[in-house]
């Protein structure tokens, strides 16, 4: 886990890229225990879904990354969010390794004085996580596997920022 304290705007940043699962309630409770002065806490929980192809059943995903490079890119994205909105805390967890449908894959928590800033910052972080962070996904099916290609719609979503 990488923790960065930014005292100038009172926003605590915590980023983890990890194989082990995480608990949403524990992560929220941990953030709330450290800061009681925010008005809104937005969470995004992403999970592995079965393949969008109806004729195949996803067995598992394998997520690969470059240690440190991945964390540094997530920190950069979060720092950019901190420069755009008045935030109290950001917590990002992204899992790597072998994951099956239904497993947690990503968590973004954003705390701010006001809900609108927290919502915008969480959406901003997720949009950039999807298209800029060096994590590669390979889908495995019975007798078949392939690398997931980036989606044009994910890249286009960055234009609104």
Backbone bond lengths (Angstrom), bond angles and torsions (degrees), N, CA, C in turn:
res aa  C-N    CA-C-N  psi(-1)  N-CA   C-N-CA  omega(-1)  CA-C   N-CA-C  phi
1 X - - - 1.441 - - 1.518 108.13 -
2 X 1.310 115.50 138.54 1.452 122.22 177.36 1.514 107.01 -111.33
3 X 1.331 117.21 124.93 1.460 121.05 177.05 1.514 108.52 -116.94
4 X 1.314 115.23 134.65 1.453 121.51 179.08 1.514 106.85 -128.80
5 X 1.316 117.32 122.95 1.461 120.83 176.00 1.510 108.58 -100.51
6 X 1.309 114.46 128.27 1.458 120.38 179.18 1.516 107.83 -117.53
7 X 1.293 117.06 87.81 1.460 121.92 -175.05 1.526 113.05 -65.51
8 X 1.350 116.79 -25.88 1.460 118.17 -175.88 1.521 112.84 -63.91
9 X 1.310 118.55 -29.94 1.465 118.91 175.97 1.526 111.40 -124.74
10 X 1.325 116.29 16.91 1.457 123.22 173.44 1.524 113.52 56.57
11 X 1.301 117.93 34.33 1.460 121.89 179.45 1.524 109.74 -111.29
12 X 1.312 116.04 118.55 1.457 120.69 176.39 1.525 108.50 -88.64
13 X 1.310 116.00 134.27 1.461 122.28 -178.37 1.518 109.19 -120.89
14 X 1.328 116.09 128.50 1.452 121.29 178.37 1.524 108.72 -134.87
15 X 1.335 116.28 126.10 1.462 122.61 -176.98 1.524 109.28 -128.62
16 X 1.335 116.01 133.23 1.464 121.24 175.44 1.521 109.74 -133.30
17 X 1.320 116.11 134.16 1.455 122.63 168.42 1.518 104.04 -117.41
18 X 1.339 115.97 118.12 1.459 118.88 -166.97 1.526 111.59 -150.81
19 X 1.335 115.30 158.30 1.460 120.44 175.07 1.519 111.68 -85.50
20 X 1.329 117.61 -36.00 1.462 120.35 -174.74 1.530 111.60 -72.58
21 X 1.339 114.38 152.85 1.449 121.46 179.71 1.531 109.59 -69.17
22 X 1.307 116.30 169.32 1.453 122.80 177.25 1.520 108.42 -132.82
23 X 1.311 115.23 162.37 1.462 121.68 -179.21 1.531 108.87 -113.91
24 X 1.322 116.10 118.10 1.459 121.42 -177.19 1.525 111.85 -56.14
25 X 1.315 117.65 -49.43 1.470 120.74 -177.75 1.526 111.02 -61.27
26 X 1.315 117.11 -43.51 1.475 120.18 179.27 1.523 111.30 -62.28
27 X 1.327 116.95 -41.25 1.466 120.34 179.47 1.534 111.18 -64.94
28 X 1.330 116.61 -42.55 1.471 120.30 178.09 1.516 109.99 -65.63
29 X 1.330 117.51 -46.67 1.470 121.03 -179.88 1.523 110.89 -60.16
30 X 1.319 117.69 -40.17 1.458 121.75 179.08 1.528 110.88 -62.35
31 X 1.320 116.45 -45.25 1.459 120.09 179.18 1.536 110.49 -64.31
32 X 1.327 116.50 -44.36 1.471 120.76 -179.28 1.526 111.97 -64.56
33 X 1.323 118.12 -31.73 1.461 121.01 -178.65 1.525 111.97 -70.43
34 X 1.326 117.36 -22.88 1.467 121.53 -177.70 1.521 113.08 -93.51
35 X 1.335 117.06 -20.48 1.469 119.72 -175.97 1.520 108.73 -146.98
36 X 1.310 116.00 115.65 1.461 120.80 -179.79 1.522 111.16 -108.93
37 X 1.320 116.61 14.29 1.456 120.37 -173.45 1.527 112.55 -110.83
38 X 1.311 118.60 22.82 1.456 119.62 176.65 1.526 109.41 -110.69
39 X 1.329 115.34 152.27 1.452 120.34 -177.45 1.510 113.82 -96.81
40 X 1.333 117.11 -22.25 1.456 120.31 -178.49 1.510 111.68 -140.81
41 X 1.315 114.78 140.00 1.464 121.99 175.75 1.520 107.05 -128.78
42 X 1.323 116.59 117.70 1.453 122.09 179.67 1.520 108.22 -106.67
43 X 1.325 115.09 136.55 1.464 119.22 176.61 1.516 110.08 -125.17
44 X 1.322 114.75 143.21 1.452 121.80 170.16 1.515 106.54 -125.18
45 X 1.320 116.03 124.14 1.454 122.06 177.25 1.517 107.86 -117.68
46 X 1.323 116.44 116.54 1.458 120.98 176.70 1.509 109.50 -102.29
47 X 1.322 115.40 142.74 1.458 119.34 177.79 1.520 110.20 -131.76
48 X 1.326 115.76 159.95 1.451 121.64 177.91 1.522 107.31 -70.58
49 X 1.318 115.67 125.26 1.461 119.60 176.35 1.524 108.71 -105.65
50 X 1.315 114.73 160.55 1.452 119.01 175.42 1.525 107.47 -64.65
51 X 1.291 117.64 160.76 1.462 121.90 -176.54 1.518 111.02 -58.34
52 X 1.320 115.04 151.28 1.458 120.49 176.83 1.517 111.09 -74.87
53 X 1.311 116.98 -13.90 1.465 120.87 177.72 1.530 107.86 -80.20
54 X 1.307 116.86 126.13 1.465 120.03 -175.17 1.524 113.50 -78.10
55 X 1.321 118.61 -16.57 1.461 120.49 -176.51 1.526 113.30 -90.70
56 X 1.325 117.54 -2.42 1.458 120.77 -178.80 1.526 109.81 -131.43
57 X 1.319 115.55 151.81 1.460 121.13 175.74 1.521 108.34 -111.48
58 X 1.323 116.02 124.31 1.460 120.88 178.73 1.521 109.77 -67.85
59 X 1.325 116.73 125.65 1.460 121.02 175.49 1.523 110.09 -82.59
60 X 1.341 115.97 -48.66 1.462 121.03 177.95 1.517 110.23 -168.09
61 X 1.327 114.49 164.77 1.463 123.65 172.09 1.510 107.89 -108.80
62 X 1.304 116.35 147.26 1.463 121.61 170.68 1.521 106.24 -119.44
63 X 1.329 116.95 120.81 1.460 121.67 -179.47 1.521 109.20 -109.20
64 X 1.329 115.74 126.63 1.457 122.22 178.67 1.520 109.18 -115.92
65 X 1.331 115.69 153.66 1.464 120.46 179.98 1.524 109.51 -153.94
66 X 1.321 114.70 167.80 1.457 121.03 171.20 1.524 107.52 -100.53
67 X 1.351 116.86 111.04 1.468 118.67 178.70 1.531 110.82 -53.66
68 X 1.271 115.94 148.53 1.468 126.26 -178.10 1.525 111.96 72.95
69 X 1.326 118.32 -47.49 1.462 119.45 178.00 1.529 109.45 -64.26
70 X 1.311 116.67 -42.68 1.464 121.23 179.78 1.527 110.55 -63.89
71 X 1.327 116.59 -49.98 1.461 120.36 179.52 1.529 111.19 -60.03
72 X 1.335 116.76 -43.12 1.461 120.28 -178.71 1.525 111.88 -63.05
73 X 1.323 117.10 -37.14 1.467 119.84 178.64 1.530 110.36 -68.41
74 X 1.331 117.15 -40.60 1.471 120.07 177.68 1.525 110.01 -63.59
75 X 1.320 117.36 -42.57 1.470 121.04 178.00 1.520 110.34 -61.26
76 X 1.326 117.24 -42.42 1.458 121.37 178.47 1.533 111.21 -59.82
77 X 1.324 116.69 -44.62 1.471 121.56 178.21 1.531 110.22 -61.23
78 X 1.325 116.32 -45.01 1.471 120.30 -179.92 1.528 111.54 -65.68
79 X 1.323 117.09 -39.62 1.469 119.74 176.96 1.526 111.06 -63.09
80 X 1.316 116.32 -36.82 1.464 119.87 175.96 1.532 109.91 -63.37
81 X 1.330 117.36 -42.76 1.475 120.99 176.98 1.532 110.54 -60.99
82 X 1.332 116.58 -41.68 1.475 120.47 179.34 1.521 111.41 -62.59
83 X 1.324 116.91 -30.43 1.469 119.68 -179.77 1.529 111.60 -76.86
84 X 1.322 117.52 -20.22 1.466 121.74 -177.50 1.526 113.07 -93.38
85 X 1.344 116.79 -31.06 1.460 120.84 -175.32 1.523 110.33 -133.38
86 X 1.327 116.00 153.93 1.467 122.04 175.88 1.524 108.13 -81.34
87 X 1.326 116.68 103.57 1.457 121.99 -175.09 1.522 110.76 -118.05
88 X 1.317 115.61 150.59 1.468 121.49 177.01 1.523 111.83 -95.09
89 X 1.339 116.00 -39.78 1.464 119.41 -177.70 1.521 110.28 -156.89
90 X 1.331 114.15 148.84 1.465 121.91 172.84 1.523 106.86 -133.60
91 X 1.318 115.46 132.22 1.466 121.70 174.71 1.525 107.28 -129.09
92 X 1.345 116.32 123.46 1.464 121.36 178.07 1.525 107.96 -126.43
93 X 1.332 114.79 130.04 1.468 121.46 172.14 1.524 106.79 -125.43
94 X 1.325 116.42 129.53 1.464 120.57 173.36 1.515 107.31 -127.18
95 X 1.310 115.78 126.92 1.456 119.86 179.76 1.522 111.06 -88.60
96 X 1.330 114.81 152.86 1.452 123.78 174.91 1.526 107.53 -132.84
97 X 1.319 116.06 172.06 1.458 120.06 -179.20 1.520 110.82 98.56
98 X 1.314 115.46 -156.12 1.466 122.59 -176.53 1.533 109.27 -91.53
99 X 1.339 115.87 122.26 1.463 121.74 -179.45 1.522 109.82 -130.25
100 X 1.315 116.51 141.68 1.460 121.52 179.49 1.531 109.63 -106.63
101 X 1.337 117.08 161.29 1.466 119.04 178.57 1.530 111.69 -53.12
102 X 1.333 114.58 134.32 1.459 121.28 -177.04 1.514 113.64 96.87
103 X 1.335 118.23 -16.63 1.472 120.90 178.08 1.526 110.20 -70.51
104 X 1.328 115.96 147.14 1.466 121.02 170.80 1.518 108.22 -66.05
105 X 1.349 115.53 140.82 1.464 119.30 178.87 1.523 111.53 -123.40
106 X 1.347 117.92 -35.60 1.462 120.29 -177.84 1.526 109.91 -149.03
107 X 1.325 114.71 145.27 1.458 121.90 175.17 1.519 108.18 -134.61
108 X 1.331 115.36 131.55 1.455 121.70 172.90 1.518 107.10 -127.14
109 X 1.322 116.67 121.56 1.465 123.00 174.22 1.521 107.42 -117.03
110 X 1.330 116.07 132.86 1.460 120.82 177.70 1.520 108.31 -134.50
111 X 1.324 115.94 125.49 1.462 121.85 177.53 1.521 109.02 -112.57
112 X 1.330 114.87 137.76 1.464 121.19 -179.85 1.526 108.48 -149.93
113 X 1.310 115.55 166.00 1.465 119.56 176.09 1.518 111.40 -63.98
114 X 1.335 116.25 -31.54 1.455 121.10 -175.33 1.523 110.69 -128.99
115 X 1.315 116.52 142.54 1.470 122.42 -174.79 1.515 113.26 -60.44
116 X 1.337 117.92 -39.08 1.463 119.38 -175.61 1.524 111.78 -61.56
117 X 1.325 116.29 -41.89 1.467 119.26 178.64 1.528 110.87 -65.64
118 X 1.335 116.49 -39.67 1.465 120.00 179.48 1.532 110.63 -64.86
119 X 1.343 117.22 -43.27 1.465 120.23 178.44 1.525 111.31 -62.54
120 X 1.329 116.58 -47.40 1.464 120.15 -178.66 1.528 111.20 -61.85
121 X 1.324 116.31 -44.82 1.464 119.89 -178.72 1.526 111.47 -64.48
122 X 1.323 117.75 -40.61 1.470 120.74 179.24 1.529 110.53 -64.23
123 X 1.320 116.87 -42.76 1.461 120.07 178.46 1.530 110.95 -64.69
124 X 1.321 116.38 -43.34 1.464 121.99 177.47 1.532 110.23 -57.08
125 X 1.326 116.60 -49.69 1.464 121.24 -178.38 1.519 110.52 -60.52
126 X 1.332 117.68 -45.90 1.467 120.27 -179.78 1.524 111.89 -64.09
127 X 1.336 117.28 -42.46 1.467 119.53 179.28 1.528 110.97 -58.40
128 X 1.322 116.64 -42.16 1.459 119.71 -178.71 1.529 112.10 -76.96
129 X 1.345 117.46 -32.62 1.462 119.81 175.33 1.527 110.60 -59.84
130 X 1.325 116.10 -42.99 1.468 121.10 -177.02 1.528 112.85 -64.25
131 X 1.324 117.88 -29.50 1.458 118.48 -171.44 1.526 115.05 -117.59
132 X 1.314 118.79 -13.02 1.469 119.55 -174.07 1.527 115.82 -118.66
133 X 1.308 117.62 -18.20 1.470 119.45 -174.39 1.535 109.50 -84.51
134 X 1.343 117.28 131.55 1.462 120.38 -178.94 1.537 112.72 -74.23
135 X 1.331 114.30 80.66 1.467 123.14 172.67 1.527 106.28 -130.79
136 X 1.331 115.98 130.89 1.455 121.17 -177.74 1.514 109.49 -114.33
137 X 1.352 115.23 136.39 1.460 121.39 -177.53 1.525 110.00 -114.04
138 X 1.311 114.36 134.66 1.459 120.47 173.51 1.525 107.25 -122.45
139 X 1.342 115.83 126.90 1.456 121.50 179.38 1.526 109.34 -94.91
140 X 1.330 115.50 137.67 1.460 122.04 -179.90 1.527 109.83 -117.57
141 X 1.342 114.71 128.35 1.453 123.58 176.56 1.515 107.69 -123.46
142 X 1.299 117.34 167.94 1.460 120.24 176.74 1.531 108.66 -60.31
143 X 1.336 117.30 114.01 1.450 122.69 177.76 1.516 115.65 75.85
144 X 1.323 118.41 10.27 1.465 120.16 -175.95 1.527 109.84 -155.58
145 X 1.315 115.93 151.54 1.471 120.93 173.11 1.517 108.33 -156.22
146 X 1.332 115.96 154.62 1.459 119.57 175.38 1.522 110.28 -159.66
147 X 1.339 114.85 154.44 1.457 121.92 176.34 1.524 108.88 -76.53
148 X 1.315 116.03 138.16 1.462 121.08 179.51 1.520 108.23 -79.74
149 X 1.321 115.75 128.48 1.462 120.93 178.52 1.522 109.60 -87.18
150 X 1.319 115.73 150.31 1.462 119.23 177.04 1.522 109.44 -66.39
151 X 1.316 115.45 146.45 1.461 120.97 -178.08 1.520 110.27 -93.19
152 X 1.296 114.75 139.11 1.465 120.56 176.84 1.526 110.40 -59.47
153 X 1.325 117.36 -38.66 1.472 121.14 -178.96 1.528 111.49 -63.39
154 X 1.351 117.36 -34.88 1.470 120.48 177.04 1.533 110.56 -66.31
155 X 1.319 116.48 -42.76 1.477 119.72 178.21 1.516 111.46 -66.97
156 X 1.327 116.47 -39.61 1.480 120.40 -179.84 1.526 111.64 -66.31
157 X 1.330 117.57 -29.30 1.473 119.98 -179.20 1.526 112.13 -63.52
158 X 1.333 117.29 -20.43 1.467 120.61 179.79 1.527 112.09 -70.77
159 X 1.328 117.50 -22.21 1.459 120.62 -175.70 1.524 112.75 -65.91
160 X 1.330 117.41 -23.06 1.467 119.65 -179.43 1.530 111.99 -74.06
161 X 1.333 117.02 -14.11 1.455 120.57 -178.12 1.514 110.21 -96.69
